[in-house]
């Protein structure tokens, strides 16, 4: 995904998008948590005008959690 973001960033100066991404804190660090944090960092550092990203680490959740009960 980071490679796609780099290509988009190089071609786009304005993008009116509000992105919300979340992951459970109990997810596998190597498969989910580290890539999630890296993606959020890249999106926060290199983004076109009009783009915003908000991220949230969901306490006590993992891949099989009932997300709607929170």
ABEGO torsion letter per residue (X at the ends): XAAAAAAAAAABABBBBBBBBBBBAABBAAAAAAAAAAAAAAAAABBBBGBBBBBBBBBGBBAABBAAAX
